[in-house]
């Protein structure tokens, strides 16, 4: 009996010592909270801070608990202490949560630069003097400019998975002919009955524009919580596009506008930097829908330009920056 009492007294003494320890609680968002350990009850760890108030910290927001003096890790599975049973929130308890984990819904605004090529163009700007009757072959042309901007909403139904919706507008353009210059190419050669591959000179710059409005629904997987949150995602989008050949500044169109709706999946990868109620995101996005623009009576009556092979209605590869806010 004396041995049993001795063991019980030793256990009680150990619990008391543990309860009196100063510990460091490392939150999943990187915050460190220091205080005197009171106990654990119902998934909440209780501390007494320097002001004598009690802090309650949800265990699912905690990354680790360490002894403040020795640095030794303390088992998060410590048995619940009876001292915590009488603690009630009467205005003197401060509640700490991991901000990176507790923000279930985020709204983002973003901008991105697009990269890619226009695979099919009716002509390209003539470089050098024009030689009547010469044939010119056109390769894929790079964008003169390409960008996109929009907003997104994400909801984390668990800490590492989120459903997301975003909408954006984008535009790319490429130059076909310069002011007072010629446009040349195999399409012009064909339309002229194989007599001339050049058309012009034009009184203004002539550009090929593609304007696209996109709505996408998808999901994201977050590899970790805390301040730095890498993720991957996938979406399925509907793309309403409008193709124009002309000059926006001069409100000049050389053909009827071609427009339609397309569908396409896309893949995303990125990194979120989470700070309290805000987040900064860097990301890349791969994927774009394909459209088939058709321009009738382009440059001359009866000339029809149609991209039967299809054209990406936005840049295939995007690199962007987003700013997020918890809502």
C-alpha positions, 0 to 999 in steps of 0.5 A: 500500500505504501508503494502504491501511495508513493507512486501516486504521489510521484505522479501527482508531483510530476503533473504539478511540475508539468503544469507549472512549466513555461512552454512555447507554443508554435502556431501553424502560421509561424507565431510563437506564444509563450506562457505557463502551462495550465493544461489541455481540455477538449482539444484546447491547450490553456496557458497563463500569460504574463498579464495573468490572463488565460490563453486558450489555443486550439490544438488543430492550429498548433504545429508543436509545443516545446519546453521554454527552458530546455527546448524539448518537445512536449507530447501534444497528447498530454492527458487532460488536466482537471484544472482546466475544467473550471475555466470559462470564457468570462472576458479574460481569456484570449483565444489564439488561432492559426490565421493561415488555417482559420481563414476558410474563404478568401477573395483574390484579385490578380493580374497576369502576363501571357506567353505564346504565339499566334499560330495562324495570321493572314499576313505579317509586316513586310521587312525591307522593300516590297518586291511585287510578285514575290511569295512570302511564307508565314511562321507563327508570330509572337504576341505584341502584347498579352495580358489578363486580369480578374478575381477569384473566390476560394473556400477551404472545406478542409485545411489542404483542399479548396474549391475555387471559382475565378473570372477574368478578361484577357487580350492578346494582339499581334501586328499584321502591317505597319502604317504606310507599309505592306502586309505579306504572306501565303494567304494573300498570295492565295487570295490574289490568285497567286499573282501577288503576296503583298497587300497595302500600303495601309494608312495605319497600323493593322493588328489582329486582336483577341478579347476573351472573357473566362469563367472557371471552376476547379480545385486546389491542393495545398501542400502545407499550412502556415505562412508559406503555402505551396499549391497545385490546382486544376480548373475547367473553363468556359471562354467567350472570345471575340477576334478583330482585325483592324486598329483600335485607336482609329476605331477601324475594322477590316472585317466583321467581328468573329466570336464564339464560345470554347471550353478547356481545362487548365492547370495551375501551380503557385505559392501563397504568402499568408499574413493575418487577414491578407495573402500574396500569391505568385502563380503560373497557369497552363492551358487555353481554349482553342477558337476558329476565327473566320473573317469574311471580306478581309481587306478586299471583297470576297477574301475570306480568312479562316483559321481551320487549325484553330487559334488559342484565345488567350496565352497558353502560359501565364505568370501572375501575381494576386492579392487576397483577403479573408472574407 
